[in-house]
């Protein structure tokens, strides 16, 4: 009986972290990665596209700073609506030449925008190589000054800021509930998301992206249900260390 139970347990698939990543070398102009075109829900990574659209079509706005530095959801939601909801994604994807990025099925759920590691890297390349100087300075300047604590109380120092030296970074996460120990006294409200038929929206998502030294890095991950925020953060940081070794 015990032997049969043991064999059954061994035969049961163990949920694992799903990851895709891309690293672009700005000196050799080469891209390496894994599943670089795999679509995954963006969570807060779409805030970079919101900032680009706002700056290029409507000008600077004080809400861009908390949206990028502290990943503030309220600022993102307001700018999302003011810049045309899901059409913001359609316009920026077309302008930047993003092939895997598409708007959410429900227009109010900006965190369900689909992105890929390839398109995230391409977005950073646009900022560094093609965007107007003011757009580049504003967005990259805020990302260089991103805070350890996000406005919703989560510690966003996983991944690039833990694995590399002084990166400019934008993180993304969803599906972890409320922080057990908020790292800010009064956490702001978090984005509440609804269903989407195309993407995996059940698995907790955690992403780390940005620039370090001569590289642009995007690490996108999905974790088994029940994974805690701290567990996911450790996994993402370990993966980022492997991906950026000798590069950052």
Secondary structure, 3 states (H helix, E strand, C coil): CHHHHHHHHHHCCCCCCEEEEEEEECCCCEEEEECCCCCEECHHHHHHHHHHHHHHHCCCCCHHHHHHHCCCHHHHHHHHHHCCCCHHHHHHHHHHCCCCCECCCCCCCHHHCEECHHHHHHHHHHHHHHCCHHHHHHHHHHHHCCCCECCCCCECCCCHHHHCCCCEEEEEEECCCCCCCCCCCCCCCCCCCCCCCCCCCCCEEEEEEEEECCEEEEEEEEECCCCCHHHHHHHHHHHHHHHHCCCC
